[in-house]
Amino acid sequence: MLYSHDTFGLGHLRRSRALAGAITAADPAASALILTGSPVAGRFAFPTRVDHMRLPGVIKRSDGSYASRTMGMSIEETTEMRSGLIRSMAEQFDPDVLIVDKEPTGFRGELLPALELLASQGRTKMVLGLRDVLDEPEVLAAEWDRKDAIKATEEFYDDIWVYGLRSIYNPTQGLELSTSAKARMHWTGYLRRDLGPLDTPPEQPYVLITPGGGGDGAMMVDLVLSAYERDPDLVPRAVLVYGPFLSGETREAFEARVEALQGRVTTVGFESRIETLFSGAQGVVCMGGYNTFCEVLSFDKPAVIVPRTTPRLEQWIRASRAEELGLVAMLDENRDGWTPEAMILAIRRLVKQSPPSSAFSDGLLDGLAYVTARVSAMLQDEPRKAAE
């Protein structure tokens, strides 16, 4: 069973989906259930023997606070409902392994009743999975202290998996984890994207523009459109994927500008098979989310990352470290400026930029293979429940 709170964007769900698919593909006796709060979970295809349950949704506001998506329910009532559903599913599904994405206690502590139940039964191996970067150390330490996350990590989790490499970044720096907790940490490498059967990509050449889920991508989209408006000779053309959370009047205004560009920029609303667009792209302009970064590495595409810096510095830390290592280029707000001229220059340089493979290190994309081997090792002495 995999838990991803999914209060914002697509990252947590896509990571859980990739993990579940790899684990079940490696073991024909395995099945997986993903518990997710993503409002677009139903728009994704799930692998064989992988299913999902949609938890009542919550919305993350721009100031970092949360509200319920459910009409007439407070955030406290919604959290209580979600917590009860999670505990019930843990009891009924009775997983051999529970993989929790990023939040040791879940959204607003909603995971604790399920963790306590599974711990008391003593049959489930519990894993905390962390992306390569969480936030700047001081901010993360304060957040984990507020959520009592250190205590939960020490008490409940048999393993801590970091979906990255220690040589690139340590997401737990600043956290006062015990020696025994640090000994349970495993650096898996990044999670390679499935490069299996792909559809035919659009007419080439093109650069792919992707703000991920799109909920915080309006600034980057505006910058790209401004670059093509400002420079009529800017090539190659762009294929822009808005993402499911960039919609309404903002998207309508962008569409009017796209139409005026007469084919130099074409758009897609939501592409669950964005892998096809990656495969044909000459380069990528994107934000700095974990999953998009994995796609850039997996498809070995030259990339310019435009990282957000609020409400956390996660994307900026990832992008700046990747730039240092020669994996990508970054368009930094303070260093380069977020201006049409800076974006024009970035796109022009992109077509001559080296791909990430020119700076690859060993084990960079071995995350899924590591995880499947680790699951097998954790369960080798445990009784197995075969999938129906």
Disulfide bonds with the S-S distance in Angstrom:
none
